[in-house]
Amino acid sequence: MASQPLRIVFVPTELRGSGFFELMVSNLVFWGNEGIRGGSIKRFPEVVVLNSVGRRHVLDVLDTDEEAEERAAVIEGDLQILDIGEWCERYSVPLSFAEEHG
């Protein structure tokens, strides 16, 4: 059973403001891909893991909030049943990240 210094978090879709820097980055990343709509930059839902010192590691980026919620539940379930080394290997998380303490 994995220890619980790690926490799985689902980060829902949100629209961010249209600051100059965000628009420049969006143009570089989403050029011709409708990354900007109505002056905002779309951010896709993520599943992240937080370690005991509050650092985050993105595990997955999905298309919808529903997919991200489902994926987070699966990953959380694996965290409960696998030992930490197995879990880190399965989700490509450095063991040093998981074992980091403040």
Secondary structure, 3 states (H helix, E strand, C coil): CCCCCCEEEEECCEEECCCHHHHHHHHHHHCCCCCEECCEEEECCEEEEECCCCCEEEEEECCCHHHHHHHHHHHHHHHHHCCHHHHHHHCCCCHHHHHCCC
